[in-house]
Amino acid sequence: MGFDLLNKLNIVVAICNRQTLAPSYSSSKFKAIIGECGEAIFNLFESKYQQFSREQVLAVNAQSPYAFTIQLKAERTRKTIKVIMSDYDEDQLMIVGQDITELKKLEYSLQSYASLMETQEKNLIKLAYTDSLTGIANRRAMFKRFNDYTQNQNQNQNQNQNKNPNNTKGSISVLDIDHFKQFNDDYGHEFGDYVLKYFAEKVTLALDNDCYFSRIGGEEFCVFSYTRNGAELTKLIDTVLDSIKCCEILTPEKNITQLSFSAGIVEYTNHGTTLDELLSNADKALYFAKATGRGQVISFSTDLLAKHEVKPIPKFREIKR
């Protein structure tokens, strides 16, 4: 059997009676950390492993070993031991204890590392989709949210072939702070940044959970409503505009100034099916809101030029805002 060799190798092993677990042989290491008395061995296993039972021990055969893990204190250190009971002969079992303490430590370290990497990945994703100045969603996030929305709409459309795609609700508004350049010119970029953050905070509070709000560039923001049509979103943005006009901001010179914005509204499918197309048309409506007085919300239409009797400017984005 080479039992002397097992002792020299410091292996936790014993040959025990199948009924009583009384050892006919046990290595010195087995005696040290598990015990020598059959009843004591039973009691130890029962106390360290709640599912341990004599019935499971008696059921051990060549095809069905019994394995479980226990925590033991040995030589002032806590050890994790994997116990394996296997068939030895008709009346006896071989019990082998495998010290997996270091393996468990490595497993824990890997789990901790994986958790850390997952957290870092989530943080990186959040950074990638968050506007660093205002803390709201950025342009990239808006495009992702819109793509998710359109994919969901397409799936619903495929499930219901009789549904008219033009009945799909969903609207977008582009908001642009009026006279923002003047804030920067008169009071500096630090005050301009403060205005952007203040504006983002106030608009966020004025919107409901049906709306996705993002900053898409400079002083330009976007509101995406999942369930409202153009008229319904116009009504909401008008309400937001009224609340913004009531806000007062203290300038660096201790003067009171007020905010306002202009907005353009477009409907999904009616005024475009891609976000680029919708934003382009919303920008056109926004231009007319600026050109005809600012501080107002205008819905896009194909006859927008004639309706407002305003000649188009090739580079309409260059208008003073």
N, C-alpha and C positions, 0 to 999 in steps of 0.2 A: 504493500500500500504506500510505502514511502512516507509514513506519518512524521518521521523525524525531519524529512525534507520540508514538509508543510509547516512545521514549527519554525524551521530556519527561515522560511520565506515569509513568516509573519502573516499567514493567511488565516482568515476567520472561517473555520470549517469544523463540522462535527457530524458524527454518525449517531443518530438518535432512534430510540424506540418509537415506532409509529403511533402507539397508543399513549405513551406517557411522556415522550420527548426526553426521556432519561438517556444521556449520552453513553454509548459504549466506547466512543473515542471523541475527544475534542481537543483542538489545538490550543496552545497557550493563549493565543490572541482571542479565541472564542471564549475561553474561560474568563478572560480579563474583562471583556466588554459585554458579554451576554449571560454567562453563568455556567454552572456545572450541574445544577439540580433540575430535573425535568419539570417539576411544578413551578420552579422559579422562572424557567424559560418561558413556560406558558403564560405566567403572570406578566412577565416583561412584555411579551408580544401583545397581549391583550391590552395592557396599559398604554402602549405606544401606537397601536394600530386598532382603531375602533371596530373595523370589520373582521378582525381575526376571530376564528372559531375552530373548535376541535373538528367539526364536521368537514371543514375545508381541508384540514390536515389529513384526515382519514381518506379523503377523496383523491389525494395525490397519487398519480401513477406515471408510467413512463411517458405517456402522451400529454399529461396535464400537470406540469409543475405548478407550484404556488409561489407567487412572488409579491412582495410588498416592501414599502420603504418606511423606515423608522428613524427617529432622531434620538441619538444617545450622547451622553456626556462621558468622554473618556480622556484621561490625562489632562484635565482642566480645559479641554476644548470640546466643542459640540461637533459631533460627527453625524453625517447622513449615511445610513447604511441601507443598502438594498439587500433584502433577505430573499434567498431562493431556496425553496424546499423541493427536492426532486426524489424520484424513486431510487432506492439503493438496493434493497432486496425485499422479500415478502414481508418481513417484519420491521424493516428499518428505513429511515429516510436519511438523505444527506442534506444538511443545512449549510449553505455557504453565504457568508456575509461579505458583500462587496462595498468597500468604502468609496462612495461617490461624492464625498464632500467637495472636493475640488471641481468635479464636474458640475455640481449644483451651483457652486460659486460662479463658474464660467457661464452657465445657463442664465443665472440671474444678471450677470454683467451684460450678456448679449441682449437679454430682454430690456434692461435699462437703456442700453445703447440704442436698441430699436425704437424704444419709446421716445428717447431724446431726438432721434432722427425724424420720427413722425411729427413731433412737436415743432422741430425746426422747419420741416417741410410745410406744415400748416402756416407757420409764421411767414415763410417766404411767399406762399400763395397769397396770404392776406396782404403782404406788402405789395405784391404785384398788382393787386386789384384795388388798392386803396390810394386815394389822393393824399399825398404826404402833408399838404398844407391844411386842408379842411377836415381830413379824417373820414370823408364820405367816399363812396365808390368813384373810381376813375373811368376814363374813356374805355380802357380795355375791359373793365368789369361790365360796363354797359353793353358792349358788343357781345360778351359772353352771355349775359342775361337774355339779351334779345335772341341770340341763336338758340338758347335753350327753350325759349318761349315758342319760336317758330317751329322747332322740331316737335314740340309737344302738340302744337296746332296741326301739324302735318299728320301726326299719328292719329289724332282724333278724327281728322278728315278721312283718313284711310279706313277707319273703323265705321264711319258713317258716310257712305258714298253719296247719299241723297242730300247731305248738308251743303248749303250754299256757302262757298268760301268767302263771299263778300259780306256775309252776316257776321263774320268773325269780329269780335270787339277787341280793342287795343289801340291806344293812341299815344302819341309822343308830343311833348312840348319842349322847345328850346328856349331857355330863359337867359337874358343878357342884362347885366346890371347897367343901368343908365348912367352916363357921364363918369364911368369908372376911370377913364384916363385922366380926368380932371382931379380925381382924388389922389392919384399917383403924382401928378404934376404939382399940385398945390401942397401936399402934405408928405410926400415921399412914399417909397414902396413899402415901408414897414406899416404905415397906416393902410395902404392898399391891401396888404395881406390880412390885416385885422378886419377890414370890410368884407373880404372874401369869406373868412372864417365865420364872422357874425352872420352874414347872409346865409351861408350853408346851414348854420345852426337854426336860424329862424324858419327857413323853408322846410327843413326836416321836421320841425315841430308842427308845422301847418299841414303836412301831408299825412295820409293814412297808410295802412299796410298794403293797400292795393297798388301803391306807387313805388317805383324804384328810382332813386334820386342819385345823380352823379354829376361830377364836374368833368366836362369834356374838353376844357381848354380855356386858359386865361380867365376872363370874367363870365364865361359861358357855361351854363349848366343844362342838364337834361332831366326831364321827368318822364318816365315810362309807366303808363297805367295799363294794367293787364286786362281790365274788364270794362273800361269806360270807352264810349265812342267820342268823336271829336267834340260834340256839343257838351257832353258831360265833363270832359276834361277841361274845356274852356271855362265852364262854370267854376270848377275847382280852382284853376289857376287864377281866375279873377278874384276869388276869395283870398288866395295866397297873396296876390298883389295888394289887396286892401290892407292885409295885416302887415305887410312889409312897409307900406307907405306910412303906417302909424308908428314905425320904429324911429327912434331918435338916437343919433350917434354923436358922441363928444369928440371933436377933432383935437389934434395936438395943441391947437391954439385956444382950447376951451370953448370953442363955438359949437352950437348944435347944428347938425346937418341931418338930412333925411335921405332915405334910400328909395329907389324905385327900380323897376325893371320892365323890359319889353319882352314879349313872348310870341312865338309862332307855334301853331298847332297843326298836326297832321294825323290822319287816321291810317292805321295799318290796313293794307290791301287796297284801300281806295286811293291813297296818295303814294303808294310804294310798297314793295314787298321785301326790300332789303333795307338795312339800317342806314347805309350810305345814301340811298335814294330818299328815304324819309327825312334824314337830317338835312339833306340838300333842300328839300321842299320846305321844311320847317324854317330853315335859314331865310328862304325867300319871304315867307310870311313875317318872320322876325324883322327883316329889312324894312318892310312896309310899316310895321309897328313903329320902328324907329323914325322912318321918313315922314310919318304923318302925325308926329306928336309925342312919341315915347310914352312910357307908363301905361301901356295897353296890351291887350292880348288879341291877336288876329289869327284866324284859321286860314289855312292854305286852300286855294282853289285855282283851277286852271285859268280863270279870267281875273286873277288878282290884279293885274296891271290896269285893266279897263275899269274894274270896280272902284279902285282908289284914285284913278286918274293921275297916276304917278309914272313918269318915264323911268324905265329900268336903267340902272347904271351898270356897265359891264363888270366892274369890280365892286359889287354892292357891299362887300365886307369892309371896304375902306371908309364907309360913312362914319362920321363922328358918333360915338356911342354914348 
